[in-house]
Each structure stands twice: as structure tokens, then as C-alpha cells.
Amino acid sequence: MSDFEVIPIIRLTRDLRNAAKILSDHEARFLVEAYYALQEDRIRAAHQQRTLTEGGEPAGIMEWLLEQREILEKQVARALDAYSGASAVGAWMRSISGIGPVIAAGLLAPYR
């Protein structure tokens, strides 16, 4: 196995958060769908990592991958937070109990 440098996921910058406020409906819909896919993948990876650990198997790489998935999922959620918070309707939706930034973004950017 060759040596390689592992580069962590880069956090969402202020510029990208500002850009997320003006996403098109199509871009926002893509991010909402990506968020749910990332969430599903993270849940599956957490189960794999937990199963390996409980079985006494080495799981260091799986743990690292899980952490990277968690970071990426949070970053997409931050972009959707900026998008849904940038509109009056989105801010109103988020004031309703149970509707957070991701659901509000999904409602603002309907599937076409």
C-alpha cells in the first residue's frame, strides 16, 4: 500500500454560504436530494462502523469515512439553511415547529 495524504472535507466558506442564498430552485432541489442521500449513506456507514467495532475488527478507516460523511452532511445543511433563511416564506416556514432548514428548502424548491 502506498503512502498518501488524506485531505479532509473543506468547510463551507462564508462566500459559499452567501452564494447559497441565491440558489436557483433547480440547484436547491439538487442540494435537498443530495442532503437526504448523504444522510442515508451516513446512517448506513455508522451501522457498518458499529458492526465492525462490536466484532472486534479494525475500523479506523470506516470511522474516518463516517466523520467525513457527517461533516459533508452538515455543510450541505448549512447551505440549505442559508437558502431557506434568505426568503421571507422560508423564514416563516422555519418558525413552524418541526420545519427546519432542510424541509423548508425542499418546500421552497419543489420537484419538477
Biopython code that builds the backbone (N, CA, C, O; Angstrom):
import numpy as np
from Bio.PDB.StructureBuilder import StructureBuilder

atoms = [
    (1, "MET", "N", (0.852, -1.178, 0.000)),
    (1, "MET", "CA", (0.000, 0.000, 0.000)),
    (1, "MET", "C", (0.891, 1.233, 0.000)),
    (1, "MET", "O", (1.833, 1.322, 0.788)),
    (2, "SER", "N", (0.599, 2.179, -0.878)),
    (2, "SER", "CA", (1.428, 3.371, -0.959)),
    (2, "SER", "C", (0.979, 4.424, 0.048)),
    (2, "SER", "O", (-0.166, 4.439, 0.501)),
    (3, "ASP", "N", (1.911, 5.295, 0.379)),
    (3, "ASP", "CA", (1.580, 6.397, 1.275)),
    (3, "ASP", "C", (0.824, 7.459, 0.492)),
    (3, "ASP", "O", (1.141, 7.752, -0.661)),
    (4, "PHE", "N", (-0.173, 8.025, 1.140)),
    (4, "PHE", "CA", (-0.907, 9.114, 0.514)),
    (4, "PHE", "C", (-1.404, 10.040, 1.609)),
    (4, "PHE", "O", (-1.595, 9.644, 2.759)),
    (5, "GLU", "N", (-1.605, 11.277, 1.213)),
    (5, "GLU", "CA", (-2.099, 12.260, 2.171)),
    (5, "GLU", "C", (-3.615, 12.317, 2.069)),
    (5, "GLU", "O", (-4.172, 12.441, 0.978)),
    (6, "VAL", "N", (-4.274, 12.225, 3.215)),
    (6, "VAL", "CA", (-5.720, 12.303, 3.248)),
    (6, "VAL", "C", (-6.101, 13.756, 3.488)),
    (6, "VAL", "O", (-5.706, 14.357, 4.486)),
    (7, "ILE", "N", (-6.866, 14.306, 2.571)),
    (7, "ILE", "CA", (-7.295, 15.698, 2.682)),
    (7, "ILE", "C", (-8.735, 15.705, 3.191)),
    (7, "ILE", "O", (-9.625, 15.138, 2.559)),
    (8, "PRO", "N", (-8.955, 16.345, 4.326)),
    (8, "PRO", "CA", (-10.322, 16.375, 4.861)),
    (8, "PRO", "C", (-11.239, 17.243, 4.010)),
    (8, "PRO", "O", (-10.782, 18.052, 3.202)),
    (9, "ILE", "N", (-12.515, 17.065, 4.202)),
    (9, "ILE", "CA", (-13.507, 17.867, 3.503)),
    (9, "ILE", "C", (-13.368, 19.315, 3.961)),
    (9, "ILE", "O", (-13.256, 19.590, 5.155)),
    (10, "ILE", "N", (-13.377, 20.211, 3.026)),
    (10, "ILE", "CA", (-13.225, 21.629, 3.335)),
    (10, "ILE", "C", (-14.582, 22.196, 3.740)),
    (10, "ILE", "O", (-15.593, 21.947, 3.085)),
    (11, "ARG", "N", (-14.587, 22.943, 4.804)),
    (11, "ARG", "CA", (-15.829, 23.517, 5.318)),
    (11, "ARG", "C", (-16.369, 24.604, 4.381)),
    (11, "ARG", "O", (-15.626, 25.246, 3.639)),
    (12, "LEU", "N", (-17.670, 24.778, 4.448)),
    (12, "LEU", "CA", (-18.344, 25.783, 3.648)),
    (12, "LEU", "C", (-17.856, 27.173, 4.044)),
    (12, "LEU", "O", (-17.899, 27.544, 5.217)),
    (13, "THR", "N", (-17.398, 27.926, 3.070)),
    (13, "THR", "CA", (-16.882, 29.261, 3.354)),
    (13, "THR", "C", (-18.026, 30.268, 3.429)),
    (13, "THR", "O", (-19.150, 29.978, 3.020)),
    (14, "ARG", "N", (-17.728, 31.436, 3.948)),
    (14, "ARG", "CA", (-18.724, 32.496, 4.036)),
    (14, "ARG", "C", (-19.221, 32.866, 2.638)),
    (14, "ARG", "O", (-20.411, 33.113, 2.444)),
    (15, "ASP", "N", (-18.313, 32.902, 1.671)),
    (15, "ASP", "CA", (-18.713, 33.228, 0.298)),
    (15, "ASP", "C", (-19.709, 32.204, -0.251)),
    (15, "ASP", "O", (-20.688, 32.567, -0.902)),
    (16, "LEU", "N", (-19.450, 30.933, 0.017)),
    (16, "LEU", "CA", (-20.362, 29.902, -0.471)),
    (16, "LEU", "C", (-21.704, 29.951, 0.254)),
    (16, "LEU", "O", (-22.745, 29.707, -0.355)),
    (17, "ARG", "N", (-21.687, 30.267, 1.552)),
    (17, "ARG", "CA", (-22.951, 30.436, 2.286)),
    (17, "ARG", "C", (-23.760, 31.584, 1.681)),
    (17, "ARG", "O", (-24.974, 31.479, 1.510)),
    (18, "ASN", "N", (-23.072, 32.677, 1.360)),
    (18, "ASN", "CA", (-23.763, 33.807, 0.723)),
    (18, "ASN", "C", (-24.302, 33.410, -0.647)),
    (18, "ASN", "O", (-25.406, 33.810, -1.016)),
    (19, "ALA", "N", (-23.544, 32.638, -1.393)),
    (19, "ALA", "CA", (-23.994, 32.182, -2.713)),
    (19, "ALA", "C", (-25.202, 31.256, -2.580)),
    (19, "ALA", "O", (-26.071, 31.235, -3.452)),
    (20, "ALA", "N", (-25.256, 30.491, -1.490)),
    (20, "ALA", "CA", (-26.377, 29.566, -1.278)),
    (20, "ALA", "C", (-27.691, 30.313, -1.112)),
    (20, "ALA", "O", (-28.760, 29.753, -1.358)),
    (21, "LYS", "N", (-27.622, 31.564, -0.699)),
    (21, "LYS", "CA", (-28.841, 32.349, -0.505)),
    (21, "LYS", "C", (-29.561, 32.622, -1.817)),
    (21, "LYS", "O", (-30.762, 32.889, -1.827)),
    (22, "ILE", "N", (-28.832, 32.557, -2.918)),
    (22, "ILE", "CA", (-29.437, 32.880, -4.218)),
    (22, "ILE", "C", (-29.423, 31.690, -5.180)),
    (22, "ILE", "O", (-29.361, 31.870, -6.396)),
    (23, "LEU", "N", (-29.481, 30.488, -4.635)),
    (23, "LEU", "CA", (-29.548, 29.300, -5.475)),
    (23, "LEU", "C", (-30.825, 29.323, -6.309)),
    (23, "LEU", "O", (-31.854, 29.841, -5.876)),
    (24, "SER", "N", (-30.744, 28.762, -7.490)),
    (24, "SER", "CA", (-31.966, 28.580, -8.280)),
    (24, "SER", "C", (-32.771, 27.449, -7.640)),
    (24, "SER", "O", (-32.238, 26.683, -6.837)),
    (25, "ASP", "N", (-34.049, 27.345, -7.994)),
    (25, "ASP", "CA", (-34.871, 26.250, -7.476)),
    (25, "ASP", "C", (-34.268, 24.901, -7.839)),
    (25, "ASP", "O", (-34.280, 23.968, -7.037)),
    (26, "HIS", "N", (-33.740, 24.809, -9.055)),
    (26, "HIS", "CA", (-33.134, 23.552, -9.517)),
    (26, "HIS", "C", (-31.918, 23.182, -8.663)),
    (26, "HIS", "O", (-31.765, 22.030, -8.258)),
    (27, "GLU", "N", (-31.058, 24.165, -8.394)),
    (27, "GLU", "CA", (-29.871, 23.915, -7.567)),
    (27, "GLU", "C", (-30.264, 23.544, -6.144)),
    (27, "GLU", "O", (-29.684, 22.634, -5.551)),
    (28, "ALA", "N", (-31.244, 24.245, -5.599)),
    (28, "ALA", "CA", (-31.692, 23.960, -4.237)),
    (28, "ALA", "C", (-32.299, 22.555, -4.159)),
    (28, "ALA", "O", (-32.048, 21.823, -3.201)),
    (29, "ARG", "N", (-33.090, 22.181, -5.157)),
    (29, "ARG", "CA", (-33.688, 20.835, -5.172)),
    (29, "ARG", "C", (-32.588, 19.780, -5.204)),
    (29, "ARG", "O", (-32.668, 18.771, -4.503)),
    (30, "PHE", "N", (-31.569, 20.015, -6.015)),
    (30, "PHE", "CA", (-30.437, 19.086, -6.076)),
    (30, "PHE", "C", (-29.796, 18.951, -4.698)),
    (30, "PHE", "O", (-29.506, 17.839, -4.258)),
    (31, "LEU", "N", (-29.572, 20.077, -4.009)),
    (31, "LEU", "CA", (-28.951, 20.020, -2.682)),
    (31, "LEU", "C", (-29.830, 19.313, -1.666)),
    (31, "LEU", "O", (-29.325, 18.578, -0.817)),
    (32, "VAL", "N", (-31.136, 19.523, -1.740)),
    (32, "VAL", "CA", (-32.042, 18.824, -0.822)),
    (32, "VAL", "C", (-31.939, 17.322, -1.046)),
    (32, "VAL", "O", (-31.819, 16.554, -0.091)),
    (33, "GLU", "N", (-31.986, 16.907, -2.297)),
    (33, "GLU", "CA", (-31.876, 15.483, -2.605)),
    (33, "GLU", "C", (-30.511, 14.940, -2.199)),
    (33, "GLU", "O", (-30.414, 13.820, -1.696)),
    (34, "ALA", "N", (-29.455, 15.723, -2.412)),
    (34, "ALA", "CA", (-28.108, 15.311, -2.003)),
    (34, "ALA", "C", (-28.030, 15.177, -0.490)),
    (34, "ALA", "O", (-27.391, 14.254, 0.016)),
    (35, "TYR", "N", (-28.673, 16.089, 0.239)),
    (35, "TYR", "CA", (-28.669, 16.024, 1.703)),
    (35, "TYR", "C", (-29.264, 14.700, 2.181)),
    (35, "TYR", "O", (-28.673, 14.017, 3.017)),
    (36, "TYR", "N", (-30.423, 14.343, 1.653)),
    (36, "TYR", "CA", (-31.070, 13.105, 2.091)),
    (36, "TYR", "C", (-30.273, 11.871, 1.681)),
    (36, "TYR", "O", (-30.247, 10.884, 2.415)),
    (37, "ALA", "N", (-29.628, 11.914, 0.529)),
    (37, "ALA", "CA", (-28.764, 10.798, 0.116)),
    (37, "ALA", "C", (-27.559, 10.685, 1.046)),
    (37, "ALA", "O", (-27.169, 9.585, 1.437)),
    (38, "LEU", "N", (-26.968, 11.836, 1.400)),
    (38, "LEU", "CA", (-25.834, 11.836, 2.336)),
    (38, "LEU", "C", (-26.261, 11.316, 3.699)),
    (38, "LEU", "O", (-25.528, 10.558, 4.335)),
    (39, "GLN", "N", (-27.438, 11.717, 4.148)),
    (39, "GLN", "CA", (-27.936, 11.278, 5.444)),
    (39, "GLN", "C", (-28.115, 9.761, 5.456)),
    (39, "GLN", "O", (-27.725, 9.093, 6.414)),
    (40, "GLU", "N", (-28.695, 9.230, 4.408)),
    (40, "GLU", "CA", (-28.897, 7.782, 4.304)),
    (40, "GLU", "C", (-27.557, 7.044, 4.293)),
    (40, "GLU", "O", (-27.396, 6.017, 4.951)),
    (41, "ASP", "N", (-26.612, 7.579, 3.543)),
    (41, "ASP", "CA", (-25.286, 6.979, 3.461)),
    (41, "ASP", "C", (-24.572, 7.025, 4.816)),
    (41, "ASP", "O", (-23.910, 6.063, 5.205)),
    (42, "ARG", "N", (-24.710, 8.147, 5.532)),
    (42, "ARG", "CA", (-24.085, 8.267, 6.856)),
    (42, "ARG", "C", (-24.669, 7.257, 7.826)),
    (42, "ARG", "O", (-23.932, 6.644, 8.599)),
    (43, "ILE", "N", (-25.975, 7.074, 7.798)),
    (43, "ILE", "CA", (-26.620, 6.109, 8.691)),
    (43, "ILE", "C", (-26.113, 4.700, 8.388)),
    (43, "ILE", "O", (-25.824, 3.928, 9.302)),
    (44, "ARG", "N", (-26.009, 4.371, 7.107)),
    (44, "ARG", "CA", (-25.502, 3.052, 6.700)),
    (44, "ARG", "C", (-24.047, 2.871, 7.134)),
    (44, "ARG", "O", (-23.670, 1.805, 7.620)),
    (45, "ALA", "N", (-23.228, 3.917, 6.957)),
    (45, "ALA", "CA", (-21.819, 3.847, 7.346)),
    (45, "ALA", "C", (-21.668, 3.714, 8.863)),
    (45, "ALA", "O", (-20.784, 3.001, 9.339)),
    (46, "ALA", "N", (-22.522, 4.394, 9.617)),
    (46, "ALA", "CA", (-22.471, 4.290, 11.083)),
    (46, "ALA", "C", (-22.780, 2.867, 11.517)),
    (46, "ALA", "O", (-22.160, 2.347, 12.444)),
    (47, "HIS", "N", (-23.728, 2.245, 10.855)),
    (47, "HIS", "CA", (-24.046, 0.850, 11.170)),
    (47, "HIS", "C", (-22.868, -0.068, 10.845)),
    (47, "HIS", "O", (-22.532, -0.954, 11.631)),
    (48, "GLN", "N", (-22.249, 0.143, 9.697)),
    (48, "GLN", "CA", (-21.088, -0.676, 9.318)),
    (48, "GLN", "C", (-19.955, -0.504, 10.321)),
    (48, "GLN", "O", (-19.349, -1.485, 10.752)),
    (49, "GLN", "N", (-19.672, 0.722, 10.688)),
    (49, "GLN", "CA", (-18.593, 1.004, 11.635)),
    (49, "GLN", "C", (-18.892, 0.373, 12.989)),
    (49, "GLN", "O", (-18.009, -0.220, 13.608)),
    (50, "ARG", "N", (-20.132, 0.497, 13.450)),
    (50, "ARG", "CA", (-20.537, -0.079, 14.733)),
    (50, "ARG", "C", (-20.431, -1.605, 14.707)),
    (50, "ARG", "O", (-19.977, -2.215, 15.675)),
    (51, "THR", "N", (-20.849, -2.216, 13.602)),
    (51, "THR", "CA", (-20.777, -3.669, 13.465)),
    (51, "THR", "C", (-19.331, -4.154, 13.485)),
    (51, "THR", "O", (-19.017, -5.148, 14.139)),
    (52, "LEU", "N", (-18.453, -3.457, 12.772)),
    (52, "LEU", "CA", (-17.034, -3.826, 12.770)),
    (52, "LEU", "C", (-16.440, -3.696, 14.168)),
    (52, "LEU", "O", (-15.713, -4.581, 14.619)),
    (53, "THR", "N", (-16.741, -2.614, 14.845)),
    (53, "THR", "CA", (-16.195, -2.382, 16.182)),
    (53, "THR", "C", (-16.684, -3.440, 17.156)),
    (53, "THR", "O", (-15.897, -3.976, 17.937)),
    (54, "GLU", "N", (-17.973, -3.745, 17.118)),
    (54, "GLU", "CA", (-18.531, -4.758, 18.013)),
    (54, "GLU", "C", (-17.953, -6.137, 17.722)),
    (54, "GLU", "O", (-17.846, -6.966, 18.626)),
    (55, "GLY", "N", (-17.581, -6.388, 16.483)),
    (55, "GLY", "CA", (-16.994, -7.669, 16.103)),
    (55, "GLY", "C", (-15.495, -7.728, 16.339)),
    (55, "GLY", "O", (-14.858, -8.730, 16.013)),
    (56, "GLY", "N", (-14.929, -6.679, 16.895)),
    (56, "GLY", "CA", (-13.501, -6.666, 17.185)),
    (56, "GLY", "C", (-12.629, -6.432, 15.969)),
    (56, "GLY", "O", (-11.416, -6.638, 16.027)),
    (57, "GLU", "N", (-13.225, -6.007, 14.875)),
    (57, "GLU", "CA", (-12.474, -5.754, 13.653)),
    (57, "GLU", "C", (-11.882, -4.343, 13.680)),
    (57, "GLU", "O", (-12.444, -3.448, 14.312)),
    (58, "PRO", "N", (-10.760, -4.140, 13.002)),
    (58, "PRO", "CA", (-10.236, -2.778, 12.902)),
    (58, "PRO", "C", (-11.190, -1.920, 12.072)),
    (58, "PRO", "O", (-11.645, -2.334, 11.006)),
    (59, "ALA", "N", (-11.482, -0.734, 12.569)),
    (59, "ALA", "CA", (-12.475, 0.101, 11.894)),
    (59, "ALA", "C", (-12.021, 1.555, 11.794)),
    (59, "ALA", "O", (-12.854, 2.453, 11.669)),
    (60, "GLY", "N", (-10.717, 1.795, 11.849)),
    (60, "GLY", "CA", (-10.208, 3.161, 11.824)),
    (60, "GLY", "C", (-10.577, 3.918, 10.564)),
    (60, "GLY", "O", (-10.995, 5.073, 10.633)),
    (61, "ILE", "N", (-10.427, 3.280, 9.416)),
    (61, "ILE", "CA", (-10.765, 3.936, 8.151)),
    (61, "ILE", "C", (-12.265, 4.173, 8.065)),
    (61, "ILE", "O", (-12.704, 5.226, 7.604)),
    (62, "MET", "N", (-13.049, 3.202, 8.506)),
    (62, "MET", "CA", (-14.505, 3.368, 8.490)),
    (62, "MET", "C", (-14.926, 4.515, 9.397)),
    (62, "MET", "O", (-15.842, 5.268, 9.066)),
    (63, "GLU", "N", (-14.262, 4.649, 10.533)),
    (63, "GLU", "CA", (-14.571, 5.751, 11.446)),
    (63, "GLU", "C", (-14.234, 7.094, 10.794)),
    (63, "GLU", "O", (-15.004, 8.049, 10.895)),
    (64, "TRP", "N", (-13.088, 7.161, 10.131)),
    (64, "TRP", "CA", (-12.701, 8.389, 9.441)),
    (64, "TRP", "C", (-13.704, 8.732, 8.340)),
    (64, "TRP", "O", (-14.106, 9.887, 8.205)),
    (65, "LEU", "N", (-14.111, 7.727, 7.551)),
    (65, "LEU", "CA", (-15.087, 7.953, 6.488)),
    (65, "LEU", "C", (-16.417, 8.435, 7.065)),
    (65, "LEU", "O", (-17.067, 9.311, 6.494)),
    (66, "LEU", "N", (-16.813, 7.863, 8.189)),
    (66, "LEU", "CA", (-18.046, 8.284, 8.846)),
    (66, "LEU", "C", (-17.956, 9.752, 9.260)),
    (66, "LEU", "O", (-18.902, 10.514, 9.061)),
    (67, "GLU", "N", (-16.837, 10.141, 9.827)),
    (67, "GLU", "CA", (-16.641, 11.536, 10.234)),
    (67, "GLU", "C", (-16.709, 12.469, 9.026)),
    (67, "GLU", "O", (-17.297, 13.548, 9.110)),
    (68, "GLN", "N", (-16.115, 12.065, 7.909)),
    (68, "GLN", "CA", (-16.139, 12.885, 6.704)),
    (68, "GLN", "C", (-17.569, 13.022, 6.174)),
    (68, "GLN", "O", (-17.979, 14.096, 5.734)),
    (69, "ARG", "N", (-18.318, 11.921, 6.222)),
    (69, "ARG", "CA", (-19.719, 11.966, 5.792)),
    (69, "ARG", "C", (-20.527, 12.922, 6.662)),
    (69, "ARG", "O", (-21.345, 13.691, 6.156)),
    (70, "GLU", "N", (-20.295, 12.869, 7.971)),
    (70, "GLU", "CA", (-21.007, 13.748, 8.898)),
    (70, "GLU", "C", (-20.703, 15.217, 8.594)),
    (70, "GLU", "O", (-21.603, 16.057, 8.598)),
    (71, "ILE", "N", (-19.441, 15.518, 8.332)),
    (71, "ILE", "CA", (-19.046, 16.894, 8.019)),
    (71, "ILE", "C", (-19.726, 17.349, 6.736)),
    (71, "ILE", "O", (-20.272, 18.450, 6.683)),
    (72, "LEU", "N", (-19.699, 16.521, 5.707)),
    (72, "LEU", "CA", (-20.294, 16.893, 4.425)),
    (72, "LEU", "C", (-21.804, 17.101, 4.568)),
    (72, "LEU", "O", (-22.358, 18.052, 4.017)),
    (73, "GLU", "N", (-22.458, 16.220, 5.300)),
    (73, "GLU", "CA", (-23.899, 16.357, 5.512)),
    (73, "GLU", "C", (-24.218, 17.684, 6.222)),
    (73, "GLU", "O", (-25.166, 18.377, 5.852)),
    (74, "LYS", "N", (-23.435, 18.023, 7.221)),
    (74, "LYS", "CA", (-23.644, 19.288, 7.947)),
    (74, "LYS", "C", (-23.395, 20.491, 7.046)),
    (74, "LYS", "O", (-24.088, 21.501, 7.164)),
    (75, "GLN", "N", (-22.425, 20.399, 6.157)),
    (75, "GLN", "CA", (-22.118, 21.511, 5.260)),
    (75, "GLN", "C", (-23.257, 21.737, 4.263)),
    (75, "GLN", "O", (-23.608, 22.881, 3.972)),
    (76, "VAL", "N", (-23.823, 20.671, 3.750)),
    (76, "VAL", "CA", (-24.965, 20.810, 2.835)),
    (76, "VAL", "C", (-26.144, 21.396, 3.604)),
    (76, "VAL", "O", (-26.867, 22.241, 3.077)),
    (77, "ALA", "N", (-26.344, 20.955, 4.842)),
    (77, "ALA", "CA", (-27.424, 21.510, 5.669)),
    (77, "ALA", "C", (-27.213, 23.003, 5.907)),
    (77, "ALA", "O", (-28.180, 23.764, 5.919)),
    (78, "ARG", "N", (-25.975, 23.433, 6.094)),
    (78, "ARG", "CA", (-25.690, 24.860, 6.275)),
    (78, "ARG", "C", (-26.034, 25.650, 5.020)),
    (78, "ARG", "O", (-26.555, 26.762, 5.111)),
    (79, "ALA", "N", (-25.747, 25.087, 3.850)),
    (79, "ALA", "CA", (-26.094, 25.768, 2.599)),
    (79, "ALA", "C", (-27.614, 25.867, 2.473)),
    (79, "ALA", "O", (-28.130, 26.904, 2.056)),
    (80, "LEU", "N", (-28.334, 24.806, 2.828)),
    (80, "LEU", "CA", (-29.788, 24.833, 2.765)),
    (80, "LEU", "C", (-30.368, 25.773, 3.812)),
    (80, "LEU", "O", (-31.425, 26.367, 3.599)),
    (81, "ASP", "N", (-29.685, 25.910, 4.935)),
    (81, "ASP", "CA", (-30.081, 26.865, 5.964)),
    (81, "ASP", "C", (-30.006, 28.287, 5.408)),
    (81, "ASP", "O", (-30.921, 29.086, 5.606)),
    (82, "ALA", "N", (-28.920, 28.593, 4.717)),
    (82, "ALA", "CA", (-28.760, 29.920, 4.112)),
    (82, "ALA", "C", (-29.829, 30.155, 3.053)),
    (82, "ALA", "O", (-30.409, 31.238, 2.985)),
    (83, "TYR", "N", (-30.091, 29.145, 2.227)),
    (83, "TYR", "CA", (-31.087, 29.262, 1.162)),
    (83, "TYR", "C", (-32.478, 29.496, 1.734)),
    (83, "TYR", "O", (-33.168, 30.428, 1.323)),
    (84, "SER", "N", (-32.892, 28.664, 2.674)),
    (84, "SER", "CA", (-34.256, 28.783, 3.195)),
    (84, "SER", "C", (-34.430, 30.007, 4.091)),
    (84, "SER", "O", (-35.534, 30.542, 4.197)),
    (85, "GLY", "N", (-33.358, 30.452, 4.730)),
    (85, "GLY", "CA", (-33.437, 31.622, 5.586)),
    (85, "GLY", "C", (-33.412, 32.932, 4.826)),
    (85, "GLY", "O", (-33.709, 33.984, 5.393)),
    (86, "ALA", "N", (-33.061, 32.882, 3.548)),
    (86, "ALA", "CA", (-32.929, 34.100, 2.755)),
    (86, "ALA", "C", (-34.266, 34.613, 2.223)),
    (86, "ALA", "O", (-34.347, 35.736, 1.726)),
    (87, "SER", "N", (-35.309, 33.798, 2.327)),
    (87, "SER", "CA", (-36.612, 34.247, 1.833)),
    (87, "SER", "C", (-37.575, 34.402, 3.005)),
    (87, "SER", "O", (-37.468, 33.701, 4.011)),
    (88, "ALA", "N", (-38.508, 35.323, 2.860)),
    (88, "ALA", "CA", (-39.495, 35.560, 3.918)),
    (88, "ALA", "C", (-40.358, 34.314, 4.140)),
    (88, "ALA", "O", (-40.676, 33.971, 5.278)),
    (89, "VAL", "N", (-40.732, 33.642, 3.056)),
    (89, "VAL", "CA", (-41.549, 32.432, 3.174)),
    (89, "VAL", "C", (-40.753, 31.329, 3.878)),
    (89, "VAL", "O", (-41.283, 30.618, 4.732)),
    (90, "GLY", "N", (-39.481, 31.197, 3.513)),
    (90, "GLY", "CA", (-38.633, 30.195, 4.161)),
    (90, "GLY", "C", (-38.471, 30.472, 5.649)),
    (90, "GLY", "O", (-38.554, 29.557, 6.469)),
    (91, "ALA", "N", (-38.242, 31.725, 5.993)),
    (91, "ALA", "CA", (-38.112, 32.096, 7.411)),
    (91, "ALA", "C", (-39.410, 31.815, 8.151)),
    (91, "ALA", "O", (-39.385, 31.343, 9.287)),
    (92, "TRP", "N", (-40.547, 32.100, 7.517)),
    (92, "TRP", "CA", (-41.845, 31.820, 8.144)),
    (92, "TRP", "C", (-42.017, 30.316, 8.353)),
    (92, "TRP", "O", (-42.425, 29.880, 9.430)),
    (93, "MET", "N", (-41.704, 29.517, 7.318)),
    (93, "MET", "CA", (-41.839, 28.060, 7.443)),
    (93, "MET", "C", (-40.998, 27.536, 8.597)),
    (93, "MET", "O", (-41.443, 26.681, 9.363)),
    (94, "ARG", "N", (-39.786, 28.049, 8.717)),
    (94, "ARG", "CA", (-38.876, 27.579, 9.759)),
    (94, "ARG", "C", (-39.352, 27.961, 11.148)),
    (94, "ARG", "O", (-38.909, 27.372, 12.134)),
    (95, "SER", "N", (-40.243, 28.932, 11.243)),
    (95, "SER", "CA", (-40.780, 29.306, 12.552)),
    (95, "SER", "C", (-41.829, 28.310, 13.027)),
    (95, "SER", "O", (-42.223, 28.336, 14.193)),
    (96, "ILE", "N", (-42.284, 27.434, 12.139)),
    (96, "ILE", "CA", (-43.274, 26.417, 12.483)),
    (96, "ILE", "C", (-42.549, 25.220, 13.089)),
    (96, "ILE", "O", (-41.566, 24.729, 12.534)),
    (97, "SER", "N", (-43.043, 24.760, 14.227)),
    (97, "SER", "CA", (-42.422, 23.630, 14.913)),
    (97, "SER", "C", (-42.355, 22.410, 13.993)),
    (97, "SER", "O", (-43.358, 22.004, 13.405)),
    (98, "GLY", "N", (-41.169, 21.841, 13.883)),
    (98, "GLY", "CA", (-40.968, 20.645, 13.068)),
    (98, "GLY", "C", (-40.453, 20.923, 11.667)),
    (98, "GLY", "O", (-40.061, 19.996, 10.957)),
    (99, "ILE", "N", (-40.447, 22.176, 11.262)),
    (99, "ILE", "CA", (-39.920, 22.509, 9.932)),
    (99, "ILE", "C", (-38.596, 23.223, 10.117)),
    (99, "ILE", "O", (-38.536, 24.347, 10.617)),
    (100, "GLY", "N", (-37.543, 22.549, 9.706)),
    (100, "GLY", "CA", (-36.206, 23.119, 9.812)),
    (100, "GLY", "C", (-35.726, 23.596, 8.460)),
    (100, "GLY", "O", (-36.500, 23.654, 7.504)),
    (101, "PRO", "N", (-34.464, 23.935, 8.377)),
    (101, "PRO", "CA", (-33.915, 24.483, 7.137)),
    (101, "PRO", "C", (-34.005, 23.537, 5.933)),
    (101, "PRO", "O", (-34.247, 23.986, 4.813)),
    (102, "VAL", "N", (-33.815, 22.252, 6.154)),
    (102, "VAL", "CA", (-33.813, 21.308, 5.031)),
    (102, "VAL", "C", (-35.227, 21.120, 4.491)),
    (102, "VAL", "O", (-35.438, 21.156, 3.279)),
    (103, "ILE", "N", (-36.189, 20.922, 5.377)),
    (103, "ILE", "CA", (-37.581, 20.749, 4.931)),
    (103, "ILE", "C", (-38.072, 22.029, 4.267)),
    (103, "ILE", "O", (-38.724, 21.982, 3.224)),
    (104, "ALA", "N", (-37.756, 23.176, 4.874)),
    (104, "ALA", "CA", (-38.163, 24.456, 4.279)),
    (104, "ALA", "C", (-37.566, 24.607, 2.886)),
    (104, "ALA", "O", (-38.255, 25.043, 1.963)),
    (105, "ALA", "N", (-36.299, 24.256, 2.722)),
    (105, "ALA", "CA", (-35.664, 24.351, 1.404)),
    (105, "ALA", "C", (-36.354, 23.428, 0.414)),
    (105, "ALA", "O", (-36.541, 23.791, -0.747)),
    (106, "GLY", "N", (-36.737, 22.233, 0.864)),
    (106, "GLY", "CA", (-37.442, 21.301, -0.004)),
    (106, "GLY", "C", (-38.804, 21.813, -0.441)),
    (106, "GLY", "O", (-39.237, 21.570, -1.567)),
    (107, "LEU", "N", (-39.470, 22.519, 0.452)),
    (107, "LEU", "CA", (-40.769, 23.101, 0.115)),
    (107, "LEU", "C", (-40.623, 24.323, -0.798)),
    (107, "LEU", "O", (-41.477, 24.572, -1.649)),
    (108, "LEU", "N", (-39.549, 25.073, -0.619)),
    (108, "LEU", "CA", (-39.309, 26.243, -1.469)),
    (108, "LEU", "C", (-38.903, 25.860, -2.884)),
    (108, "LEU", "O", (-39.200, 26.584, -3.834)),
    (109, "ALA", "N", (-38.234, 24.742, -3.026)),
    (109, "ALA", "CA", (-37.727, 24.297, -4.336)),
    (109, "ALA", "C", (-38.421, 23.006, -4.720)),
    (109, "ALA", "O", (-37.833, 21.929, -4.621)),
    (110, "PRO", "N", (-39.667, 23.104, -5.157)),
    (110, "PRO", "CA", (-40.449, 21.898, -5.435)),
    (110, "PRO", "C", (-39.857, 21.070, -6.571)),
    (110, "PRO", "O", (-39.187, 21.581, -7.468)),
    (111, "TYR", "N", (-40.131, 19.784, -6.495)),
    (111, "TYR", "CA", (-39.668, 18.856, -7.533)),
    (111, "TYR", "C", (-40.415, 19.143, -8.817)),
    (111, "TYR", "O", (-41.632, 19.333, -8.810)),
    (112, "ARG", "N", (-39.690, 19.174, -9.910)),
    (112, "ARG", "CA", (-40.330, 19.439, -11.206)),
    (112, "ARG", "C", (-40.190, 18.263, -12.119)),
    (112, "ARG", "O", (-40.665, 18.302, -13.254)),
]
sb = StructureBuilder()
sb.init_structure("model")
sb.init_model(0)
sb.init_chain("A")
sb.init_seg("    ")
for serial, (resi, resn, name, xyz) in enumerate(atoms, 1):
    if name == "N":
        sb.init_residue(resn, " ", resi, " ")
    sb.init_atom(name, np.array(xyz, "f"), 0.0, 1.0, " ", f" {name:<3s}", serial, name[0])
structure = sb.get_structure()
